[in-house]
Amino acid sequence: MKAKFLFLSSVVLASSLFASDLAKEALDAGIIALPSDQAKLTQMINDAAPDAKQYPTTMATYELGKRLYFDPRLSKSGIISCNTCHNLGLGGTDGVPASTGHKWAPNPHHINAPTVYNSVLNSVQFWDGRAAHLAAQAAGPMTALPEMASTPELVVERLKSIPAYVDEFKTAFNSEITFDLVTTAIGIFERTLVTPSRFDKFLEGDTNALNSNEKAGLKLFLDKGCVTCHNGVNLGGTLQPFEVAAKYQFANVGDFKGDANGMVKTPTLRNIELTAPYFHNGAIWSLKDAVKTMGSVQLGIEINDKEANDMVTFLNSLTGDMPKVEYPMFPASTDKTSKPELDY
């Protein structure tokens, strides 16, 4: 009995040491944990948001930004909101390959909507990295003709016709309504959409936060070289070269080619099981197939079915704790001349 106890104890110790070494290997490879300490997490978010010092997150700015995020009256038609394409109940995406916008038009470039969760921790926004922060990103879809099709002037006119919004901007920003403050408020709300996971606890030293299969998948993730691009606190979110080793088999779906240098934003792997379909054009629905495709396209290696399944098991551990967001009620407009423009 004593020998059996000693054997089991040695197995547990070896497993714990392996997990500890694995966590250190992940950290040494450049992966960063979302802190479980709330003060440290808040500081990380503020450091990632370049406008946080000028526009701190307060209850007033948060509530205003949340209302604006869900309010479809920011669109020309009055029926499309930020949440339409970045649905907080669907992993922060819309669950289709390419979003549908104004006049039910599909995205002309066949671009898949990235998740809004943890987006504050991306170093760049949009697939081509053309926006540096959330407020700048919020302005893009709102004024893009194939998306919300509005204009800064129309947004401000609509909101000024709603007395409650006039009061909210005064309370939140001590200012009248401006388009810059509209996008700032939305960005402030989006700062809060951060989702710590069991994987973060593992990186912080809880060796039991991941099971043995998830640890095996993480080991493969590191050994295969996936961490080369999927690193940092978001396991992605930076501009990286695409099609490094081979051509992407669905490259002809849409005309997106990256930025001027062919660089593409690496998507975050946080909550990846919730954000299908995958890649910039949403051409792959299976996470297992996405893993295998990345192996050939980016690393020039073949990842077999078992390896892919093991890595998917690890990736599922990145599904985090979603913040509770209560759907807001919207205030009434008193100016009926500022009506939605369906023009269908």
VOGU-3710 file (C-alpha; in Angstrom, 3 decimals, decimal comma):
1> mkakflflss> 0,000/0,000/0,000  2,825/2,359/0,898  4,605/1,607/-2,387  1,398/2,294/-4,313  0,946/5,598/-2,470  4,528/6,616/-3,222  4,071/5,710/-6,886  0,891/7,744/-7,180  2,519/10,642/-5,378  5,435/10,589/-7,798
11> vvlasslfas> 3,038/10,562/-10,759  1,140/13,559/-9,382  4,406/15,387/-8,720  5,702/14,657/-12,222  2,432/15,846/-13,730  2,564/19,036/-11,684  6,166/19,695/-12,702  5,280/19,112/-16,360  2,386/21,553/-16,123  4,583/24,126/-14,399
21> dlakealdag> 7,260/23,746/-17,059  4,618/23,949/-19,796  3,219/27,190/-18,396  6,734/28,624/-18,259  7,350/27,498/-21,843  4,182/29,293/-22,966  5,165/32,458/-21,101  8,716/32,305/-22,473  7,242/31,985/-25,978  5,543/35,351/-25,542
31> iialpsdqak> 2,039/34,423/-24,393  0,735/36,733/-21,662  -2,008/35,984/-19,158  -4,993/38,168/-18,504  -4,418/39,003/-14,814  -6,871/37,589/-12,300  -6,149/40,617/-10,111  -8,769/43,202/-11,103  -6,490/46,198/-10,551  -3,806/44,699/-12,785
41> ltqmindaap> -6,391/43,796/-15,420  -7,757/47,342/-15,405  -4,250/48,710/-15,775  -3,571/46,380/-18,712  -6,750/47,531/-20,452  -5,962/51,201/-19,831  -2,434/50,725/-21,142  -3,871/49,169/-24,306  -6,371/51,997/-24,892  -4,508/55,139/-26,034
51> dakqypttma> -7,444/57,392/-25,129  -8,014/55,913/-21,652  -6,174/58,708/-19,849  -8,198/61,438/-21,556  -11,442/59,469/-21,453  -11,451/57,087/-18,471  -14,044/54,386/-18,066  -16,788/55,598/-15,721  -20,283/54,278/-15,148  -21,681/57,197/-17,164
61> tyelgkrlyf> -19,381/56,672/-20,166  -19,895/52,907/-20,018  -23,695/53,135/-19,975  -23,721/55,700/-22,778  -21,323/53,633/-24,882  -23,376/50,488/-24,320  -26,582/52,215/-25,397  -24,925/53,573/-28,529  -23,408/50,159/-29,334  -26,871/48,618/-29,470
71> dprlsksgii> -28,818/51,567/-30,908  -29,692/50,940/-34,592  -30,547/54,607/-35,114  -26,847/55,283/-35,666  -27,286/53,649/-39,078  -28,875/55,371/-42,050  -31,662/52,791/-42,222  -32,270/52,772/-38,478  -32,086/48,963/-38,350  -28,340/48,174/-38,114
81> scntchnlgl> -26,306/48,582/-34,943  -22,748/47,712/-33,950  -24,222/44,602/-32,373  -25,677/43,471/-35,692  -22,287/42,371/-36,977  -20,546/42,061/-33,603  -23,284/40,241/-31,728  -22,325/39,841/-28,096  -24,460/36,703/-27,895  -22,570/35,108/-30,798
91> ggtdgvpast> -19,023/35,466/-29,557  -18,868/39,081/-30,711  -19,349/38,146/-34,381  -22,334/37,543/-36,668  -21,746/33,880/-37,493  -21,694/34,300/-41,286  -18,767/34,416/-43,738  -19,348/38,036/-44,753  -21,588/40,568/-43,047  -24,728/42,028/-44,621
101> ghkwapnphh> -25,113/45,784/-44,453  -27,197/48,650/-45,817  -29,859/47,646/-48,335  -29,105/44,013/-47,429  -25,884/44,274/-49,386  -23,189/41,679/-48,654  -19,755/43,037/-47,854  -18,235/43,833/-51,281  -14,830/42,509/-50,230  -16,278/39,404/-48,559
111> inaptvynsv> -14,727/40,275/-45,202  -15,603/38,292/-42,100  -16,520/40,341/-39,011  -13,842/39,892/-36,309  -14,907/39,428/-32,710  -15,277/42,525/-30,560  -14,445/40,603/-27,379  -10,931/41,419/-26,124  -10,450/43,728/-29,121  -9,040/46,447/-26,870
121> lnsvqfwdgr> -6,001/44,188/-26,473  -5,300/44,027/-30,211  -2,397/46,209/-31,294  -4,382/47,152/-34,425  -8,022/47,027/-35,541  -9,535/45,764/-38,823  -8,046/42,922/-40,850  -5,606/45,311/-42,549  -4,719/47,099/-39,314  -5,806/50,505/-40,570
131> aahlaaqaag> -7,149/51,660/-37,182  -4,996/51,910/-34,086  -7,718/51,908/-31,439  -11,370/51,141/-30,776  -12,797/54,629/-31,261  -11,232/54,841/-34,721  -12,579/51,385/-35,533  -16,108/52,323/-34,461  -16,179/55,189/-36,940  -15,415/52,913/-39,896
141> pmtalpemas> -18,485/50,652/-40,131  -20,793/53,458/-39,055  -19,867/55,568/-42,066  -19,104/52,822/-44,611  -21,730/52,698/-47,365  -21,949/48,871/-47,483  -22,311/48,691/-43,703  -24,251/51,229/-41,601  -24,124/53,852/-44,384  -24,425/56,821/-42,047
151> tpelvverlk> -22,447/60,062/-41,897  -21,010/61,930/-38,911  -23,518/64,706/-39,510  -26,479/62,315/-39,631  -25,379/60,523/-36,458  -25,060/63,789/-34,556  -28,370/65,090/-35,927  -30,190/61,913/-34,891  -28,723/61,891/-31,401  -29,362/65,588/-30,829
161> sipayvdefk> -33,022/64,942/-31,612  -33,151/62,683/-28,550  -33,177/64,769/-25,348  -32,051/61,883/-23,155  -28,890/61,470/-25,237  -28,170/65,197/-25,000  -28,317/64,858/-21,227  -26,211/61,673/-21,216  -23,386/63,281/-23,192  -23,455/66,232/-20,823
171> tafnseitfd> -23,208/63,885/-17,845  -20,613/61,561/-19,338  -18,353/64,054/-21,105  -19,572/67,496/-19,999  -20,019/68,218/-23,682  -22,553/68,527/-26,411  -22,844/65,625/-28,822  -20,010/65,248/-31,322  -19,196/62,362/-33,628  -15,793/61,882/-32,003
181> lvttaigife> -17,441/61,479/-28,618  -19,945/59,003/-30,073  -17,145/56,715/-31,237  -15,190/57,346/-28,029  -18,149/56,233/-25,916  -18,580/53,062/-27,972  -14,858/52,352/-27,602  -15,114/52,810/-23,832  -17,894/50,235/-23,675  -15,883/47,844/-25,827
191> rtlvtpsrfd> -12,911/48,159/-23,460  -14,921/46,227/-20,891  -15,558/43,209/-23,153  -12,628/41,203/-21,819  -12,948/37,470/-21,156  -10,436/35,815/-18,773  -10,285/32,032/-19,167  -9,019/28,910/-17,449  -5,903/29,191/-19,568  -5,034/32,453/-17,838
201> kflegdtnal> -5,289/30,724/-14,467  -2,965/28,019/-15,809  -0,392/30,625/-16,857  -0,661/32,198/-13,420  0,302/28,932/-11,732  -2,848/26,861/-11,325  -1,545/23,622/-12,831  -4,999/22,011/-12,576  -6,763/24,722/-14,568  -6,220/22,693/-17,755
211> nsnekaglkl> -6,796/18,967/-18,068  -4,226/16,562/-19,520  -5,693/16,687/-23,033  -5,681/20,480/-23,059  -2,078/20,514/-21,853  -1,127/18,101/-24,619  -2,787/20,386/-27,146  -0,945/23,401/-25,754  2,347/21,534/-26,021  1,643/20,828/-29,695
221> fldkgcvtch> 0,594/24,454/-30,231  3,987/25,562/-28,937  6,061/22,853/-30,614  4,481/23,286/-34,044  5,236/27,033/-34,044  1,679/28,401/-33,912  2,830/30,722/-31,139  5,038/32,572/-33,646  2,032/34,673/-34,663  -0,512/33,801/-31,977
231> ngvnlggtlq> 1,229/35,284/-28,976  0,832/38,175/-26,549  -2,137/38,583/-24,254  -4,631/38,044/-27,093  -2,795/35,153/-28,740  -3,042/37,308/-31,847  -4,130/40,836/-32,679  -0,929/41,937/-34,424  -0,100/42,391/-38,099  1,706/39,393/-39,564
241> pfevaakyqf> 2,636/38,181/-43,058  0,135/35,756/-44,569  0,682/32,819/-46,952  4,245/32,472/-45,685  4,729/28,884/-46,817  1,893/28,164/-49,265  -1,129/29,726/-50,917  -4,407/29,872/-49,003  -6,810/27,573/-50,836  -9,698/30,071/-50,613
251> anvgdfkgda> -7,684/33,182/-51,490  -10,033/33,867/-54,416  -13,040/34,302/-52,113  -13,227/38,096/-51,952  -10,504/40,515/-52,946  -8,834/41,191/-49,587  -5,040/41,067/-49,820  -4,001/42,675/-46,534  -2,411/46,083/-46,095  -0,045/47,756/-48,559
261> ngmvktptlr> 2,665/45,304/-47,533  0,404/42,256/-47,608  0,244/42,079/-43,824  -2,900/40,717/-42,179  -4,085/41,050/-38,598  -3,717/37,736/-36,813  -7,095/37,048/-35,185  -7,216/36,521/-31,456  -7,625/32,908/-30,423  -9,614/33,843/-27,333
271> nieltapyfh> -13,153/32,413/-27,629  -12,172/30,951/-30,994  -14,675/28,090/-30,699  -17,462/30,711/-30,699  -16,366/32,711/-33,728  -16,724/30,440/-36,763  -16,401/30,768/-39,700  -12,674/31,439/-39,823  -10,086/33,440/-41,763  -10,534/36,924/-43,193
281> ngaiwslkda> -13,129/35,721/-45,678  -14,937/33,231/-43,458  -14,290/30,394/-45,881  -13,585/27,660/-43,314  -16,184/26,568/-40,758  -14,344/23,805/-38,920  -11,770/24,819/-36,308  -9,943/21,561/-36,953  -9,704/22,417/-40,664  -8,565/25,935/-39,792
291> vktmgsvqlg> -5,729/24,529/-37,688  -4,625/22,202/-40,485  -4,823/25,007/-43,041  -2,683/27,292/-40,895  -0,104/24,522/-40,631  0,323/24,315/-44,396  -0,173/27,992/-45,279  1,877/29,584/-42,502  4,256/26,915/-41,216  4,773/24,700/-44,232
301> ieindkeand> 3,981/21,567/-42,257  1,301/18,907/-42,281  -0,776/18,719/-39,128  -2,561/15,378/-38,977  -6,087/14,825/-37,722  -5,072/13,716/-34,230  -2,734/16,664/-33,767  -5,383/19,062/-35,014  -7,983/17,579/-32,670  -5,571/17,879/-29,742
311> mvtflnsltg> -4,893/21,525/-30,547  -8,608/22,237/-30,881  -9,054/20,770/-27,404  -6,532/23,302/-26,126  -8,073/26,156/-28,114  -11,452/25,460/-26,537  -9,894/26,215/-23,144  -9,492/29,810/-24,344  -13,248/30,342/-24,156  -13,527/32,822/-21,335
321> dmpkveypmf> -15,963/34,239/-18,845  -18,254/36,586/-20,748  -19,119/39,886/-19,075  -22,790/40,272/-18,269  -24,261/42,915/-20,562  -27,892/43,872/-20,078  -29,622/44,908/-23,288  -30,495/48,601/-22,934  -33,739/50,431/-23,484  -33,469/53,335/-25,930
331> pastdktskp> -34,813/56,837/-25,354  -37,432/58,368/-27,646  -36,714/60,915/-30,322  -38,746/64,130/-30,355  -37,730/65,209/-33,861  -39,623/63,078/-36,367  -37,955/64,843/-39,301  -34,781/62,882/-38,506  -36,321/59,660/-39,700  -34,551/56,524/-40,938
341> eldy> -33,717/56,462/-44,636  -34,525/53,001/-45,885  -34,465/53,889/-49,611  -34,884/50,243/-50,590
//
